[in-house]
């Protein structure tokens, strides 16, 4: 059985065609972090909301973060913990440290914390993501002690990628669960 999934969208939320929205429909044991301002995120506000959601967790949970939310999760991990968080699926991190890859209004999410994550995690990147280079995604995974998976030419792994239920991502989730259960 899949544990509770805490879905954590990035900038602009996950629209109805985003794989995170499909996963919320598919997995009855999933919930989503709802931010007050999806378009002009403020790190402290987003961190507070994420922490409120995590502190309510009383069952084994995997964090499922996309894009800017990966940085958010890393900021949370750098200051907090919850023994019920047993893993993280970190998909298409946005390189908030890079002026080339991320707009200035998101620069306050920088620097991305680089300490080791205290639970099993997987970073998933692509060869043609406009918000991070493949090499940088792999470098972050290495800092964090995460497994790294390159899924080829799938862009930013968002609504534009047309992944729907993203079966491949569900396989990565199962691989993460296998690692957690060993």
N, C-alpha and C positions, 0 to 999 in steps of 0.2 A: 504494500500500500504506500502511496505517496503521502508524505507528511503535509502539514499545512504549508501553503505557498503564500508568501507576502509579496505581491506584485508591486513593484516600485517604478512607475513611469518617469521618463525624463521630461525635458523641456516640451511644453505644449500638450502634455498628457499623451496617452496612447489612444488614438482614434479607433473607430469601430472596425477598421480593416487591419489594425495592428495585431500581431500575434499575441501580445499580452492580453488584449481584449478577448481573443478567442480562447486563451487559456483560462481566463476568468469564467467563461461559459462552460468550458470542458471540465474543469476541476472544481467540484463543489466545496472542496476544502481550501479554497483560495480566497483571499481578500486583497483589496487594493488600497494603497496609501493615496489619499485625496489631499492635494495641496490647495491652498486658497488662491494662489496666483501661479498659474501654469506658464504664463507668457513672460513674466519678469521675475524669475525666481530669486529669492534672497536666501543665501545659505543658512543663516540662523533660523529663519522661519521654517524652511524645509527640514532642517535638522530637528527642530522641536516637534514638528508633525510626525516625522519618521520615528523619533524616540517615543512619542505618545502611542503610536501603533505597536511598536516593539514591546513596550512595557506592559501592554495588555495581553501579550502572548503567554499562554500557559501550557503549550504543547510543542513538540518538536516542529521547527519551522525552517524552511529554506527561503532565503531572500532571493528574489528574481528581479534584478535591476537592469534597466536599459539606458544607455547613453549617459546623459548628465547624472542620472540616478546612481551610476556606478561611483562617480566621485562623491556623491552624497553618502553612499554606504561606507566608503572608505573614511570619510570625515567622522561618521558615526562610530565606526570600529576603532578609530584612533582615540576616542574619548569615553566609550561606553562598552558594556557587554550585557549579555543576557544568555544564561546557560541553555535556554530553549532554542537559540539560533544554532542549527547544526550544519548549515552549509549555505553557499551562495552561488548562484548562476549569474555571472556578470557579463552582460551582452553588449557588444559594440560600445565600449567606453568612449566618451568624448574627451579629447585631449585638451582640457581647460588650461593647461600650461602653455599651449601653443597659439600665438596670434594667427598663424596660418590656418588652423583647423577650427578655432572657436571664436565667436564674436566677443568684442570687448565687454559687453554687458554681463558676460558670464565669468569674467576674469576673477571675481571674488570667490569662486569655487576652487581657485588655484591657491597654493600648490596642492596637487593630488597627494594625499598621504601615501607613503611607500612602505610602511611597516608590514610585517607578515600578518596575514589574516589568521585568527586563532581557531578556525574551523575549515574543513575542506571547501575548496572553491574552484570554479572553472571560469576562465575568461574566454569569450568567443569573439573572434575578429574576422575581418575579411580583407581581401587584397585591394578592394576599391571603395573603402569607406572614406567619405569626404571629411569626417570629423576626427580621424586619427589614422596614422600610418600603421600598416601591419607590424612593422618593426617596433614601433612605440607600444602597441597593444601587447606584443609579446614581452617587451621589456617590463611593462607594468605587471604583467602576470608573474614574471620572475621575481620582482620585488615582493609581491604579495604572497609568494609561495603557492600560487594557483597553477593548476593545469591550464595549458593553452591549446585552443583548437582554432585552426584556420579553416573557414568554410568556403573559401574561394571568392567568387565574384557575386556577392549578395548585397553589395552596397552597405547601407547603414543598418541593415537588419530591422527595418521599420515597415510602416504601411506601404511605402513605395516598393518594397521588396516582394509584396504579394505572397507572403508565406502562410497566411491563414492560420491553421492550427500548428504550423511549423513542426511537423513530425520529427524532423531531424533534431530540432531543439529538445523535443521530448525524449529522444534517445540520449542526448547529452545529460538531461536531467536524471534519467535512469542510471547512467554511468556514475554520476555524482552520488546518487543514492547507494549504489553498490560500494563505492569507496567509503561512504559514511558508515555503512553497516558492517564493514570488515574490521 
